[in-house]
Amino acid sequence: MTETEKITVGGLICALALIVPAFLFHSAPRFPGSLTGGMFGIAAALLFLLLLSYTAVKRQPWIKERTKGFISLGSLLSFHVYAGAIGALLGIIHSGHKFQSPLGISLVISMLAVVASGFIGRYYLAQVGQDLRFQQKELKLLRDRYDGLATASATWSRDSVVEPSGMRLDQLLGAISDLEFAITARDTIKRTLARWTVFHVAVAIMMYGLLALHIWGGVYYGLRWLP
């Protein structure tokens, strides 16, 4: 996970968050069935199908064995992330902010849930884990410093015990307490969101089912831009 990838995907997520509520100000009911709208929809559907390549390579050992010489799993994961975010953005554009049918609304909601859960798992939880490891190392250092001053505190008042950095013993205890609270809070968040993969896969299956119904409905009822 590079900084460039985080900034790029974060920008796409922000664009998605801004464009979704635009239906309050704009709606183009005929755009989804037009040639231009149809191209956006087809591009979005193709991206959603192509991002399954990461799942196939990751879950099927024989596919992974045949493709490892051409592309790494990490590169496929990056494509998976980009394709999901861009596909969702194209899908919202394709809708023309025409949120009227239950199928279309359900598809948009499931699509956004897939993108949001993927972003949380790929970036937010990774950042939480990294911060948690850093805080645990810092807590160990503070406890070591406290242990070094514990003996002196038995014969001197707490206000008199000062370590080389200038921090008194009571201040050191306060810092340890604050850090323990922060670690507990982050650990609770991490454990709560630890099953994000289950939710991500579940809503993805729902999204693909709704997408298939959406495509079938478009073909069955006819595409206006075809003769």
Secondary structure, DSSP 8 states (H G I E B T S, - for coil): --HHHHHHHHHHHHHHHHHGGGGGT---TTSTTSHHHHHHHHHHHHHHHHTHHHHHHHH-HHHHHHHTTT--HHHHHHHHHHHHHHHHHHHHHHHTT---SHHHHHHHHHHHHHHHHHHIIIIIHHHHHHHHHHHHHHHHHHHHHHHHHHTGGGTS-TTT-B-TTS-BHHHHHHHHHHHHHHHHHHHHHHHHTTTHHHHHHHHHHHHHHHHHHHHHHHHHS--TT--
